[in-house]
Amino acid sequence: MDNPTAQTPALDGAPHASLSLPDEERPVVSTHVLVEHEKVEELRELSRRTRVAQSEYLREAVDDLLSKYHRIKDDE
């Protein structure tokens, strides 16, 4: 991928940023989730203020959630 932030058309024809890999260059997949509008707005504002990509925050949240449930499983 020459320019990981280049604008490419989405399936619906709307432009969106191309997928960029996390710092570790691990393979990633795209997924779709439904989130309450208020939480999406808060995430957007956090991302705007901190200049950290929303996707980075979401990956961190998934990592935290999986870590939490792995600890619970290990305690059983």
C-alpha positions as CSV (number, residue, x, y, z in Angstrom):
1,M,0.0,0.0,0.0
2,D,1.8,3.2,-1.1
3,N,-0.3,5.7,0.8
4,P,-2.2,4.2,3.7
5,T,-4.3,7.3,4.2
6,A,-5.3,7.9,0.6
7,Q,-8.9,8.5,-0.1
8,T,-10.7,5.6,-1.8
9,P,-14.4,5.2,-2.6
10,A,-16.4,3.1,-0.2
11,L,-18.9,0.4,-1.4
12,D,-21.6,3.1,-1.4
13,G,-19.5,5.4,-3.4
14,A,-18.6,7.8,-0.5
15,P,-15.0,8.5,0.0
16,H,-13.2,7.1,3.1
17,A,-9.7,6.7,4.3
18,S,-8.0,3.5,3.3
19,L,-7.1,1.0,5.9
20,S,-3.8,1.6,7.7
21,L,-2.1,-1.1,9.7
22,P,-1.3,-0.6,13.4
23,D,2.3,0.1,14.3
24,E,3.0,-3.6,14.7
25,E,2.1,-4.2,11.0
26,R,-0.1,-7.1,12.0
27,P,-2.7,-8.3,9.4
28,V,-6.1,-6.7,10.2
29,V,-9.7,-7.2,9.0
30,S,-12.5,-4.8,8.7
31,T,-15.6,-5.3,10.8
32,H,-18.9,-3.5,11.3
33,V,-20.5,-2.7,14.6
34,L,-23.5,-0.8,15.7
35,V,-22.8,1.8,18.4
36,E,-25.1,4.3,20.1
37,H,-25.0,7.7,18.4
38,E,-24.0,9.5,21.6
39,K,-21.0,7.2,22.1
40,V,-19.9,7.6,18.4
41,E,-20.0,11.4,18.9
42,E,-17.9,11.1,22.1
43,L,-15.4,8.9,20.3
44,R,-15.1,11.3,17.4
45,E,-14.6,14.2,19.8
46,L,-11.9,12.3,21.8
47,S,-10.2,11.4,18.5
48,R,-10.3,15.0,17.3
49,R,-8.9,16.4,20.6
50,T,-6.2,13.8,21.0
51,R,-5.4,13.3,17.3
52,V,-5.5,9.5,17.9
53,A,-7.5,7.6,15.2
54,Q,-10.8,6.2,16.3
55,S,-9.8,2.8,15.0
56,E,-6.8,2.9,17.4
57,Y,-9.1,3.5,20.3
58,L,-11.4,0.7,19.2
59,R,-8.5,-1.7,18.9
60,E,-7.4,-0.8,22.4
61,A,-10.9,-1.3,23.7
62,V,-11.1,-4.8,22.1
63,D,-7.6,-5.7,23.5
64,D,-8.8,-4.5,27.0
65,L,-12.0,-6.5,26.8
66,L,-10.3,-9.7,25.6
67,S,-7.7,-9.3,28.3
68,K,-10.4,-8.9,31.0
69,Y,-12.2,-12.0,29.9
70,H,-9.0,-14.0,29.6
71,R,-8.3,-13.2,33.2
72,I,-11.8,-14.3,34.3
73,K,-11.4,-17.5,32.3
74,D,-8.0,-18.1,33.9
75,D,-9.5,-17.6,37.4
76,E,-12.1,-20.3,36.9
